[in-house]
Amino acid sequence: MNVTPIVQSPVVTYNRGDAIAEYQHKDCVDRKNGPWKVTGDTVFPGQIVKRAITIGIWPKDREAAIAVINHVDPWIIGCFAYLAPSDPVPHFTRFAFIVSQEDDGFKTKWLPIDNNSSVPPDRIHVEPFLFKDSFAAD
């Protein structure tokens, strides 16, 4: 019950190998009090609940990525927070995805860096980014 998505969309310019874990712990594991205590959906086994989640890139993060790594590849990092009916301790199922664009079928490339370019929605590619316990539930 109280299933609530918690999402960040950073554009990481330097990854020491633990960027995903840092975001997931800061926003999920280390945050024992949050909106899932009073809001969210109740989900039954096998049920699918659709919820729109909006992500964005701050202009300063975009500019920093272009200046440091010369490309933009935003990540979607977060978790689903939830409570079990008989357990007051929140639980989390973590996730991480990387966003790019499709090019020639299965090849992917970074998003464009100039302000006048765009990517058609059908060419946006969102792929799971598997790293350590990035999709683990506690």
Steps between C-alpha positions, in 0.01 A plus 500: 500500500599865460709411193675823396761552229798716598701614197808710419625572147863600539744557217807351659826654378731288712415155628737339748293184462255567780283784365189281477542370854556855630174629349303192608626515857452876532146498362379160613691292753623787719163676489285307742228766513336613181181527297451123498392525865176673399461488120541258212313215342393169645615227263392138512711208368486489120337842475651767273459861608597764244626835618656779296846601614658812359875544490703792378849634470592826668676739258800524736536118500477491121762770463730329751472170311582666168797684654644195679413194289374661176173306493171463687384162627245543779430220742174414671588386850269428788281251674147400577437554870224298663364371829383150577169488693650345814841673488547871586853501349511628140641274229656598168542344158776690325544567126735676259465574128706692245341714229641525148373500144470215252710519189485236227298249692662376819796736511463785744664837523496793736240771486586808290685780672390797293184691590355476149496121480233268623436127511169363373316322784509166315882516495540549877659192651468420873707205615548341841840581645601196700747577776548320830162503673340760274178296457502328837216507750566508872 
